[in-house]
Amino acid sequence: MSRASDATANALSNNHIHHRDTSPPRTVSGSAVERGYIEEEREGGGARNGYGYSRGRLTTEPMSLDHSPSPRQAGGWESPGLNSPFDQDHTVAGIGNGRARSPAIQPRKGYGELNGGAGVTWANAKANSARVNGYPSHSSQNQGFFGRHYRKMSQSLPAYFSHGGQEDRFAEKEKLGRGRSSGGGSWGDLPRRLGLLVSRRRKWVALVVMVVMALMLWYREPLRYAYRRTSWLGGGSKFVVILAANQGGGVMEWKGPREWAIERDSVKNKKKYVANWGYELEIVDMSTKKRYAHEWRESWEKVDVIRNAMKKYPGAEWFWWLDLNTFIMEPHTSLQSHIFNDLATTTYRDINIHNPLHIQHPPNGTSGDPNAPQYANYLDPISLSATGDNKPESINLVVPQDCGGFNLGSFFVRRSVWTDRLLDAWWDPVFYEQKHMEWEHKEQDALEYVYTNQPWIRPHVGFISQRLVNAFPNGACGDDLGTPDQGCRFPLTTPAGHLEENVRRECGVQGIHYQEKERDFLVNMAGCEWGRDCWGEMYAFRQLSYKLNRGWWERQKDAFTQWRKPKEDGKTEGGNGGGEGEGEGR
Amino acid sequence: MPGMQFPYPRKSSTPSPYTSARASSYTRRRTLKALAPYILGGVSLLWLLIWLFSGSSTSSTYRPPGTPEVVIVTTIDPKLSESYKKNIKENRQDYASRHGYATFFPNTTDYDLMPNSPESWSTIPALRHAMTKWPHTPWLFYLTGTALIMNPAQSLQDMVLEPRKLESLMITDKPVVPPDSVIKTFSHLRGERVDFVLTQDREGLAGGSLLIRTGDWAKFFLDAWYDPLYRSYNFQKAEGHALEHIVQWHGTILAKLALVPQRILNSYTRDTGSGNGDGLYQEGDFVANFHGCHRDQSRNCEEEMGPLMTRWRELRDQERRK
């Protein structure tokens, strides 16, 4: 019988006997795999490593021990209990303060003496490695927090400390230990020691690995996307962004390269935003919808489009209408955190807070003529309340107001019975027949009209500061008044109030124009087709958004290029893209 | 323990913390395991209770005791004679008192109609007003001032409003405005979902007698119907034509509408147009409507109503004597 097979047989029998304690005895086939498996059950992956190693040693290195080390050599393995702790402290430094509480420690000491002499760290490591097949708890006591707890954990496994296994383990140690030597270089032993380390702290290692993997997965797109999308986690699928492309562009208006560029940029912007937050994006081509041309309601497809989107995304709750000439400046802000998590404070019900149309509010059921005799007010308390029922759940329409009234370039509707009725009542041929000459902005004017004249609508409409969802660039709705130097005293969700410095600035709900300092969420280049430069604005805002939101790495790169080529860079950065944009557009 | 056969001096001192820790963690786990079902059950019960109670508190089905099931609304022109007004009110109050309903008689001039709009428009704010006054009442019954309740024995619930009864009465898949409107009433509509019960006469929808379920839909419907642009549009039959218009143009209104045979709610005493007399009043019908007597200069509502008014009193007194 060769030494190797001898050791194998011994190990096998050992394993077999060991297992008697934990599980019903099993037949041992003698194959390495089986062995490894059995070992692994008790000790984890490291055990197999250790075993393999020692076997390798056995075959390659003709070490002297082809019989069991004599009890005397080992220092009293026949009667280990009588051996004094003093010996251990001397010979095996670092194996727990000499508190040999179990005889299993003894053979290790023996190896140390045999192979390299007492007090050598290498021997010490060797001795530690013997635990691959054995019982880590013995030497890991009092080795800091981890060690102590590790000991507790392993102690709770009954098999280790049952008396039945003791002597057998002892024997196994002997046989396996024979092959070990201190002859090999420390570098060659490194993987093994690493393996040991891992096996010794494997619960902690597993935890760390799990955390690292979770983090990796988190930062990988798909999982994050799935999380953000799921309705009961991130809730992204509850939001649908409806982007109107080719608005107002009919057969008469050919699209030039600038128009294509605008569309490309706008769509890309929304697509990225939606992909980041798990929302739905519905791009609708308004030019193909000419079905209402004969009824003077070309722009009424808005209602149809919203209806279709509601049908198409039955799980969605909020539908966000966006005109094409819009750009999301802060793509890292979610709609939930920006508006919907706290709808009660981000919106206001009482139109008197900001009332450019001077709508009488709350309605009192009369024509509002002060000279008319007093009539009975027939409306219910909620309709008469300036703020409806004050519950954020009852808000079904969120509209910003610019300098001239409602602005439907960016607004939200919630799926509800109320919305269904509103979409139904919004357009009526009798209204339009009488008003189509007056209502320049068609559906926008009509909405203002029904809001003013049909009291059932008001308790469900929330208004929102223009700057929160629909900021205008300078030039739309007058000039940008800027914010006071010290910043706005009140957030955008409150009226600017009577404070002098705020009233005539872009503060509070009256604020209309985009403020770079305050990182407004979205820009709507409303009316840019009337005498302003749509593409120039779009390009400038795109560049600005990139500049504001570039990551750490981009900042470093930009700083580097600036440092390298200060002159050239000065040109491109300083222009802020405006001039260049025009160039690119053409 | 392993140390038993090895009499180390320190042996005795050390095992205790380990064993105790081990035992405690083990027993803790045991108790946790044993208690888990109860904790889980308790939590789910709590959740269920919260869910149940939050649901019931927000639902609109709550009705304070004493709330009438129906409010009967009749708008009264203040220019009419006192006896006429008194008769009309008496007629409705008698019916209401039998079934525990409430009555509401606002004047047609109570509401701020726009100048030049006919006073018949006041029907709509009157209904809205009734809804404000009786916010928990489930149904409003509007009966025009030219009609009398002739058969007060049956309650509106038994006659029309009970969902199964309503389903059996409903006229389905028929043009909303006879004879040839392309918009037809829904062919499948559950009685529970109906919010608006109405009849047709020969010319179109008969708005003289109608039932509306109160709630958000009613607010929407009444406000939409009462829109100033309809009032200023000069519909030939004012609010009647406006009603036909919105019912046909707005699906959310049509979806709540149930048409019932005319004689269930609104029998006419005279045939309008050249009909076969489907909707003519017969003894035993619920309502007798002297339709058009108000508008037609050659007719006098009070005089016309006289015989039936006497008949109604006779029937009432007969019943009282029993």
Interface residues (C-beta under 8 A of the other chain):
Chain A: P80 G81 P85 R99 A100 R101 S102 P103 R151 K152 Q155 S156 F161 H163 Q166 G365 T366 S367 A372 Y375 A376 Y378 L379 D380 P381 S383 V417 W418 D420 R421 D424 A425 D428 P429 V430 F431 Q434 K435 Y449 V450 N453 Q454 P455 W456 I457
Chain B: M1 P2 G3 M4 Q5 F6 P7 Y8 R10 K11 T14 Y18 A21 R22 S25 Y26 P106 D110 Y111 D112 M114 P125 A126 R128 H129 M131 T132 P135 D216 W217 K219 F220 D223 A224 D227 P228 L229 Y230 S232 Y233 H245 I246 W249 H250 G251 T252 I253
